[in-house]
């Protein structure tokens, strides 16, 4: 089934110049692991060097922002748009000077104009190599959740794979990855499949990892994966994280590659206070260790000034909800730096003035963490869930980190709008003392 994505010339925000950029995720997707020929050693400044940032898209409530850069430099972005149906695709052919929406959204192959359609949790991926005969190096893949209603009253969910050979202009349905009924139609054994994320494992197989509720009586939610060697036929489900505590809900997996080609996974833990973020690692992207091990919680000890008392003190700070991760070779040494973002940052015993979210950075492959300012942040939480599943990625030449988020970025609007920032990695470094 072809999903034709003709460009709408000049679909911009009320005459506003649309600036954006996109990239590979700096890990399994592409060339972001190779340091460019310039200074790459140092710690990241508390405030990153941003060359420009701006909203893009239309002024409707949005979430789940994702972005990649195709091999020819085309920038491709997506996300959830609650004022539309299907998955919107935005493209730029001029390095982000203008950003234009495809005329047609990506739809479920069974979509007939009624409720059931691809609507939620899109994630993009640029293939780093050929997989099978149909999926070629440089092709862009999309995984998205099809659903017919809200999270509490749907009848089924389906994760589908879509493919573009032409930098996100045209899309075709490839295959169904997995599906689930709701708990009422399945005697409580199933209740959804969500939040797909793609990567190629060490054996050259395309892998989809997602939050799964098809063993609902034993695990309220678990992290699962399937693989394919041709994009059409998928393996049996394998568990990645399936906890003994049935009430805990590990979810929202994000995978990147870091030093020596190893794989780094972040997940959220619903059921624990503040929905903290955990990480695990894998040598090959296949074996993630004991499935009953939820991983290591991400936290940092920082000095803050409490906004109410005005006193300075050290406190523990954690990430909460909907994580995303990337790796860059820039950093203190050969380890590079792991960046993790999430919807919010929580301070124990303090409430600093300003931003409610930060980047967490690790220079030692996850052993310890610090925080830097998020370039597209918010300081006032609203009912529209600002920053829900925001993301970032490393440019193909490795020099920039492109950040996409959904925050109130248009004056007078209450909507959370797709917003982009271009971070210059070299200029963001400071010498290690």
N, C-alpha and C positions, 0 to 999 in steps of 0.2 A: 504494500500500500504506500503510495507516494504522498508526502505531505508537502505541498509546494509552498515555498517560503519567499515569494516575491517581495522585494523591498518596497516599502512606502517611502518615497522621497520626501524628506523633510518632516517626518513625524517627530516633532520636538516639543519641548515643554513651552507652550505659549510664546513661541519665538525665542525662547532661551537657547543659547548655544549649549549643546550637549557635549560634555567632555567625559571620556571614559577610557579605560584600557583593560586589556585582558592578558591571560598568560597561561602557560602550563603551571602545574602546581609545584614545580621545583623538585619533584621527587620522581615517582614512577612515570610521569608523563613526558619528561623531556630533558632539555639540555641545561636546566637550572643548577645542576650539581657541579658544573665545571666553573671554577672561579675565573672571572675575567681578568685581563692583564692590568690590574691596578691594586691599590692597597685594600686588603680584605681582612686585616687583623685588627681587632679591638673589641670593646664592648659597645652595645647600642646605647645611645643617649636616651635619657628619660623621655625627651621629646624627639620623635623621629623627623627627619628632613622630608617634607612633603612638597613636591614640585607643583602639584595642583590637585584640587578636589572639587567635585560638582555633582549635583543630582542628574539622573538620566531616566528615561522612561516617561510615563504619564503620571499625573497626580491622582493615583488611587492607592489604597492601602496595600502594601507589598511586604514580602518576607522571603527568607531562604535564598539570599543573593549568591550567585555563583558566576565565575568568569574564567575563561581560558584564552590562550593565544594560539591560533593555528600556525602551521609551519610557514605559511607565506606572510605572516604578520597580521592577518585578519583577527580582530578581536570579537569574541563571541561571549555573550552574557545571557543569563536566564534567572528565573526565580518564580516565586508564587505571586500572582496578581489576583487579588480578591475581587477586582472589578471586571474580570474577564473569565473566559473558560478556555481550557487547554493550557499548554506551557508556552509562554512568550519567549521569543528569541530576538536578541538585539545584536547588531553587527556594526563594526566599524572597519572601513578600508583605508582610513587616513590616520592611523595611529591614535584614534580617540578624539580627534578634533570634532567629528560629528559621529553620532551614534544613532542608528536607524533600526526600527523594529520591523521584523519580517511581517508581511501582510497576513500570513496564516500562521496560527499557533500550531504546535505539535499536539496532536490528539490521539487518544486511544484508538486502535484499529477498528474497534466495534462502535465508535461514537456515531450517533445518528441525530445529534442535535438535542438529545435528552440528557438526563442527569449524569449517567455514568461516563466519566472521561478522565484523562490524565489531568490532574489538578495540583497535586502536592509534591513537595520534596524533590525537585529536579536536581540532578548533579551531572556536570559535564566532565569529559575526560578525553584527552588527546592521546591516541595510540602511539607508544614509543617504538612499535615494531609491528610487522604483519602478524595477525592471528587468524589462521585459516586462510581461505582463498578470497573471501569477500571483504574482510576488514583489513585495510592496509595502513602501514605506518603513516601517521599524520591525519588519518580520518578522525572525526570527532564523534564521540559516543555520548548518549544521553540516557540516563535511567530516571524514571519518574513513577510516582504512585498514582494509579487510577482508582477512583472512589466515587460512590454515587450519592454521598450525603456527608454529614459531619462525623466526627470521631466517635460519637456516642450512639449513632443511629444508622450507620451504613449497613449494607447487606453483604458487600464483598470488597476486598482490596486486591489489586494486582500490581506487581512490579514488572514493567516492560522495558526492553532495550530498543533504542532507536539509533540510527546511523546516518551520518552525513559525510559524503565524499567531497563536498565543495565548500568547506569552511563555514558550515552552518546555514547555507542558503536553502538547500533542499534536504528533507529528512524522509527516511523510510523506516517502517517498523521492521525490526529484526526477529524478536522472539519474546515470549513470556518467560520471565525468570522464575517467579513464584506467585502464589495467590493464597488468600485466606478468606474464610467466611467470618461472620460475626459470632459472638458467643451464644446468641439466642438460637441461631440456625444450626449450631454445631454441638449442642449439648455441653457447652462450656469448654470444648477442647480447643477452639480457635478464637482469635479476636483481632486479626489484622497482621499485615506486613508493611513495614515502613522504612523510609530513610535510607535508600540504597546508595552505595558508594562504590566506585569502580577502581580497580588497579590490575596490573599484570603481575602475576607471581613469578618466582624464580624459574619455574618450568615453562614460562611463556604462555600460560593460560590466562585468559581474561577472567577476573574474579569479581563477583558482586558480593559485598558484605552488607548486611542490613539488620534492622531491629525486627525480631520475629515473635509472633504470638500464636504459632500453630501447635505449640505444646502447652497450652494455656493452663491446664490443671496442675502441671508440674512446675512451670515457670511463667509467672505473669508476663514476663518478656525476657528474651535472650538475644544474644548476638549470634547470627548464623551467616554462612557463606555457601555459595555454589561457584563452580568453575565451568568454562566452556572453551573448547578448542576451535570452534567455528562460528560462534555467535548465534547458533540456531538451537543446539541441543545442550542442556545444562546438566551437570552432575547431580547426584543426590545431595541433600542438605547436610552440612557438617556444622557442628556447634563450635563457636569460638569462645563465648562466655555464657555459661548456663549455671546460675548460682543455686546453692542449696536452699537459700532463703527464698521461698516462692514469691514473696511479696516484693522483692527488689526488682527493679526494671532497668537493667542496663540498656542503653539505646544510643541513637545518633552516632554510629561509628564513622570515623574519618581516618584514612590511611595515607601516609606519605612514606617515601624512602629517605633514609638519611645515611650517615657515614658507612662506607663499605657496602652499600646497597642493601642494608638491612631495612626492615619495615617497622614503622612506628604507628601505633593505633591509639586514638583517643575515643573515650565513650563517656556518656553522662550516666549518673546513677540516681534515677528517680526512686524515691523511697527513703533516701537519706536526707538529712537536713540540708537545705540550700542546693540540692541537686549537684553535688560535687563532680569534678571531672577526674577520671582515672586514665592511666596509659599502660600499654603493654608493648612488647617488641617481639619481632620474629626474624629469624635469619632468612627465611624464604617466602614469607607471606602465606604459608600453608599451615605450618605448625605454630600455633600461638601459645603453646604450653597448656597447663592444666585448665580445663574449661571452668572449673569451680573457683579459679583465682581471678578476682575482679581487677587485678592490677594494682598500680601504685597511685595514690591520690596526689594530684598536683596542688602544691601549696608553697607559699613563700613567707619569709619573715622580713618585714619592712618597717622602717620608721615613718610615722605619720603624725600629722597634727590634727587632732580631733576638732571638727567644725563647731562643736558646741562648747567644749571646755577651753579650747585654745591650747591645750597641753600637748607636748610632743612625747610619744612613747612608741615602743616596738610592739608590733602585733602580727598575728598570722592572717594572711590573706589567701582566699581561695577563689577559683573559678566556679561558675554555676550555669548549667543548662546549655545545650546545643553547641558542643565544641567543634572546632575545625583546626587542622594542623598543617604546617609546611616546614620544610627544612631549607636552609641556605648555607653554603660553605663559608660565608662571612661569619666571623666570630673571633674568640680569643685565640684559637689554635686550630689544629686539624679536625677537631670535632665539629666545627661550624656551629650553627645555632638552630635549635628547634623553636618555632613560634607556635603558640596555641592561643586561640581566641575562643570566647564563649559569650553568652548573652549578658552576663553580669559578673561583677567582682564583689566579693563579700569580705568585709573587714571585721575581725573578731574584736569586740569591745571598742570600736571606734567608727566614726562616720566622717571621713575627710570631705572637705568641700570639693565640688567639681564633679568630674566624670564618675559614672557608675559602672564603667567597664575599662579593662586594660588588656594589653598583650602580656602573656607570660612567656618568658624566654629562658632557655636552658643552654648553657655552654658546655655541659658535660653529659649530653645524651639522656637527660631526664633525671639525673641524680640530684640536682638542685635547681631552684628556679628563682627568678627575679621578675619584676614587672616594669614595663614601659607604657607610655601613654598610647592609647588607641587613637589613630588619626581620624576616625569617623565614629565618634562616641556620642553619648547622650548624658544629660544630668537630671532628667525628669522622666521617670517611668510612667507610661500611660497604658490604658486598657488595650491598645493595639499591639502590645508586645514589641517595643522597639528592639532592634538588634537580634531578633529571633533567627538563629542559625546564620550568622554572618560568616564571611570567609575571606581568604586571601590566597595569593599564589605568587610564585617567583617567575619573572619574565624569562623568555627563552634564552636571552643572552646573560642571564644571571645578575644583572645590574640593578633591577628594581623589584620591589614587592608591590603588587597591585591589590588593593583592599576594597572590598565591596560590602556594604552594610545597608540596612533599612532603618532610617531614623527620620525624624521630622526635620527635613532639610529644605523645605520650601516655605517661605514666609507666609503666615496666615493659614497654613494647612495643618490639620490634625493628623494627616496620613503619614505613615512611615514609607518613605520613597527610596527606591534604589539610589544609592550614593556611592561614588567612587573616589579613591585617593591613590595617588602615585607616590610611593616612598622610594627615595634615592638611598640605596643601602650603603654605599661608600660614604656619602655625606652624613649618614646617621651614626657612623662609628666614632668613638672617642678612644684615645690611646689607653691601654691597660696600664695602671700605675703599679 
